[in-house]
Amino acid sequence: MKPEERANLVHLRRVRDLMDREYARPLDVASMARAAFMSPAHFSRKFRSAYGETPYSYLMTRRIERAKSFLRHGMSVTDACVAVGCTSLGSFSSRFTDLVGETPSRYRARDHRELEAVPACVTRSATRPRRIPTPA
């Protein structure tokens, strides 16, 4: 691996960590690209190449992951939407349904007691939203 490629990966990892930490903040591709010391287009290409999804998709997956936790603990759908940094309840619900396979309201209403005895780190991994590739 070339030194430039290694440096790019370090910058991309820094931005990915930023998204993991600051998921509720308004983050756009331009600001994330600045944090990675890249142009927005170059950043998007490199991020997708390194992590298999676009920066926005990764950020939304993190947001949905946190929203699932809030919903399991009884938070309302609207409050969960706002708490994870989404500004549109409709877009949030659509993305949630795409990633989880059920609406946020249905997910919230479901019995989650089976996860109470499982450590939080395992629950997070087991319930992480997975993007299902659409057939070509």
C-alpha positions in Angstrom: 0.0 0.0 0.0 1.3 3.4 -1.0 1.9 6.1 1.7 -0.8 8.3 0.1 -3.3 5.4 0.2 -2.5 4.8 3.9 -2.9 8.5 4.7 -6.3 8.5 2.9 -7.5 5.5 5.0 -6.4 7.3 8.2 -8.5 10.3 7.2 -11.4 8.2 6.2 -11.3 6.3 9.5 -11.2 9.6 11.3 -14.4 10.8 9.5 -16.1 7.4 10.1 -15.3 7.8 13.8 -16.7 11.3 13.7 -20.0 10.0 12.2 -20.2 7.2 14.9 -19.7 9.8 17.6 -21.6 12.8 16.3 -24.4 11.0 14.4 -27.0 13.5 15.8 -25.2 16.6 14.5 -26.0 17.9 11.0 -23.3 16.3 9.0 -23.1 16.8 5.2 -20.7 15.4 2.7 -18.9 18.7 2.3 -18.1 19.0 6.0 -17.1 15.4 6.2 -14.8 15.8 3.2 -13.2 18.8 4.8 -12.5 16.7 7.9 -10.8 14.1 5.6 -8.8 16.8 3.8 -10.4 15.8 0.5 -12.8 17.3 -2.1 -16.4 16.1 -1.6 -16.4 14.0 -4.8 -13.0 12.4 -4.0 -14.1 11.8 -0.4 -17.3 10.1 -1.5 -15.5 7.8 -4.0 -12.8 6.9 -1.5 -15.3 6.3 1.3 -17.4 4.0 -0.8 -14.4 2.2 -2.0 -13.1 1.6 1.6 -16.4 0.9 3.3 -18.8 -0.4 0.6 -21.4 2.4 1.0 -21.7 6.1 0.6 -20.9 8.4 3.5 -24.6 9.4 3.8 -25.7 5.8 3.8 -23.2 5.0 6.5 -24.4 8.0 8.6 -28.1 7.0 8.2 -27.3 3.4 9.2 -25.7 4.7 12.4 -28.7 6.9 13.0 -31.1 4.1 12.5 -29.0 1.9 14.8 -29.3 4.4 17.6 -33.0 5.0 16.9 -33.6 1.3 17.3 -32.1 1.5 20.8 -34.2 4.5 21.7 -37.4 2.8 20.4 -36.6 -0.4 22.3 -36.5 1.7 25.5 -39.9 3.2 24.8 -39.0 6.6 23.2 -41.6 7.9 20.8 -40.9 7.7 17.1 -40.9 11.4 16.7 -38.5 11.9 19.7 -36.2 9.2 18.4 -36.2 10.8 14.9 -35.1 14.1 16.4 -32.7 12.6 18.9 -30.7 10.9 16.1 -30.4 14.1 14.0 -33.1 13.5 11.4 -35.2 16.5 10.4 -37.9 14.8 8.4 -40.1 12.2 10.1 -41.2 10.9 6.7 -37.6 10.3 5.4 -36.6 8.8 8.8 -39.5 6.4 8.7 -38.8 5.4 5.1 -35.1 4.8 5.7 -35.9 2.9 8.9 -38.4 0.7 7.1 -35.9 0.1 4.3 -33.1 -0.9 6.7 -35.0 -2.7 9.4 -37.9 -4.3 7.4 -40.7 -2.8 9.5 -41.9 0.6 10.5 -40.5 2.4 13.5 -43.9 2.2 15.2 -44.2 -1.5 14.7 -40.6 -2.0 15.8 -41.3 0.1 19.0 -44.4 -2.0 19.8 -42.6 -5.3 19.4 -41.5 -7.2 22.6 -37.8 -6.7 23.1 -37.4 -8.5 26.4 -35.2 -11.2 24.9 -32.5 -8.5 24.5 -32.6 -7.4 28.2 -30.2 -10.2 29.4 -27.7 -9.6 26.5 -24.8 -7.2 27.0 -25.3 -3.9 25.2 -22.3 -4.4 22.9 -23.8 -7.8 21.7 -27.2 -6.2 21.3 -25.8 -3.4 19.2 -24.0 -5.9 16.9 -27.0 -8.3 16.7 -29.5 -5.5 16.0 -27.3 -3.4 13.7 -29.3 -2.5 10.5 -28.0 -4.3 7.5 -28.5 -2.9 4.0 -30.0 -5.6 1.8 -28.7 -5.3 -1.8 -31.5 -4.8 -4.3 -31.6 -7.3 -7.1 -30.2 -6.0 -10.4 
